[in-house]
Amino acid sequence: MLLNTVIIILREVLEAALLISILLAMSRLLRLTPHWVSVSVIVGAAGAVFVGTQLGDISQLLDGVGQEVFDASLQLLICTLMLWIAVLLTRSFYLGAGSGRGLPQLMAVTVALAIIREGSEIYLYLSAFVVQADLLPGVLTGTLLGAGIGFSVGALFYYLLLGLPCRYTLGVACGLLALVAAGMSLQATQLLIQADWLPAQAPLWNSGDVLPEASVAGQLLYALLGYEASPSPVEVTVYLLSVLLMLGVLFLARQRARSREVGERQTDAAPMV
Amino acid sequence: MRSIRVFLLVALLSTITLINFLAALHGYRESMAAAQELFDRQLAATAQLVGKLPLERARGELADRGDIALQIWAEDGRSLLRSANTPEEPLARLEAGYREVNFGGYRWRVYTYFSPPVGRWIQVAERSDLRYRLAEKVVLESVLPTLIALPVAALLIWLVVGRGLSSLRDLAEALRSKRAEDLEPLELTGPPEELLPVVQSTNALLARLRASFERERRFSADAAHELRTPISSIQVHLYNLEQELEGAGWKDGNGALARLRGSIRRMAHLVEQMLVLFRTNPEHYPARFEQLDLHQVAREVIAECYQDISAKQQSIELQGERAMVEGDHFAVTLLMNNLLNNASKYTPEGGAIVMTTGVSEAGPFIQVEDSGPGIAPAEREKIFARFYRVGGDRHQHRVEGSGLGLSIVEHIAQLHRASLELGESRFASGLKVGVVFPKGHGESQGGVRD
């Protein structure tokens, strides 16, 4: 039980921890107050328990695929918010904190939604074992191990991002956000395939022998890049499109911000008439 | 990084957790594999033991033990003996070795063994879930200490890091507790070699600062002092010149001598003010604090300045009550003198000045109000700057002054940790300057009202 629990908890915790560490590091870089984290964690945890208790009813919706569609919608919403955050981060970085108004609130909503999504899965999994006293020690130990590894990776990742020279932090953080968002859209695609809303196809390749998804490294790559050992063509397409969309929008936002920055500098330097 | 201690705690604990937990996971996997191997060996030993038992006449069914199953087959495939929880057909193919099979609603680990001496197939099976749970229970006992040790490790890291940072804390405390005028070198007992360059650099900086202050002090004092003598000499020569010219019957028709006299007086005043400004500098003023009644000091200052004020036909009034402060008598007198002179200087002839003393919620205060032109709010912050004069040298009221009076007031206020407040006076126009002293044990109120 312990190994299965570690894999499930690690998968959920790692995804949320990486998202929080990226946003928290950017928050520190842009000198935004980090109060939003505590608010979003509390709201997210409460929301996760609530959604966890309602998942039984949710799964009955839409001819029995309510949970898959609900989770996929949540993932896609989080992806969209992450795209928006990345654009605001870019603008704030080049044009000052004033141009990223509403950024802390947006980060709080995104993290709260991510915690609701991951936390409800954890709640569902753990609540199934509460009544099985003989399995509980293994499940609880696995939960602690998985959560410990997930949070530790998140904390070290946060300090790693803060340790980067400032000029690279934005690029690395936005690149990581693009990859995490693409990973989430890939998961949403998988959920929609499970719900038969998208066609099931034969996998393009299978790298499970080289890097099993169930290993710790596999889970880290799953959370960071959306690693899938045997992806179907539609999954690969969605993943690549998501990455390209994120990078394209970020590139445009950066170009616009930089041209505005240059314009403002020239205005400041212009002689008074 | 907001706190080195928090950073070290989180970074070290995360590293330890990550490495320990990954090691625990690896240990768990290995231990589980070893336990399964042990159970397999036990299963094989059981099968071999059964094979050696004299079971020639054994036929039929054994009682169901639940967690273990047994089947014995003849070489030709006939069932000789089986436990009640097994199906009638063989549990697995009759080939020697281990297999995983499902029956009776559970998954079983089956060992098939052929006993050559008796020519029988023995199949012994154990429930996989029970084997797994038993193994996990044993292995968890070795993983649990890793988890339990984590809070202990966190506490120890917190304490050890705190101890390691104590020198840094001592340095910060030494710097924080230093008074602004204290430029003596830092004295830390046995600073660690990592902090030694910081302490040495700080002490070198303090020494340079001390030398620089000393140079400035000497220059200001010497310059002002050296200027006094020639100015006095010029005043004497001017007086002699006036006498000689008067004796020779020359009249100062265009007022050149009077203007010269005024200029020399202004220069003398400026030099005196510079000396006072230097002397009242909080960094080197030798203050002697004592219990002072602001009301009483104000009364003395008014008496001293009354002649000049009445010469301008200005009215002066002292209001309020007794207000006790810990202060230097000379400095507080000088402060009030400057405030009153300033008010008189900028108030037109026939104007009014009111001094008030008392104790407000903020502390004991002295306040001077005049009916002069006042100061625009935008200019109020600037008037404490040295040599700053409202309206510049071309002041519309043609008031003489050095621009140092309020700088001296500010120095004395700093010396007493008092705050200065500027506002509009109670008159139609005019300035209100208030000095609020900090609340102290010396304050008390009286009921004297003038």
Chai-1 contact restraints between the chains, C-beta under 6 A:
chainA,res_idxA,chainB,res_idxB,connection_type,confidence,min_distance_angstrom,max_distance_angstrom,comment,restraint_id
A,P137,B,L140,contact,1.0,0.0,6.0,A-B,restraint_1
A,G138,B,E136,contact,1.0,0.0,6.0,A-B,restraint_2
A,T141,B,L140,contact,1.0,0.0,6.0,A-B,restraint_3
A,T141,B,V143,contact,1.0,0.0,6.0,A-B,restraint_4
A,L144,B,L147,contact,1.0,0.0,6.0,A-B,restraint_5
A,L145,B,F21,contact,1.0,0.0,6.0,A-B,restraint_6
A,G148,B,T17,contact,1.0,0.0,6.0,A-B,restraint_7
A,G148,B,F21,contact,1.0,0.0,6.0,A-B,restraint_8
A,I149,B,F21,contact,1.0,0.0,6.0,A-B,restraint_9
A,S152,B,S14,contact,1.0,0.0,6.0,A-B,restraint_10
A,S152,B,T17,contact,1.0,0.0,6.0,A-B,restraint_11
A,S152,B,L18,contact,1.0,0.0,6.0,A-B,restraint_12
A,A155,B,V10,contact,1.0,0.0,6.0,A-B,restraint_13
A,A155,B,S14,contact,1.0,0.0,6.0,A-B,restraint_14
A,L156,B,S14,contact,1.0,0.0,6.0,A-B,restraint_15
A,Y159,B,A11,contact,1.0,0.0,6.0,A-B,restraint_16
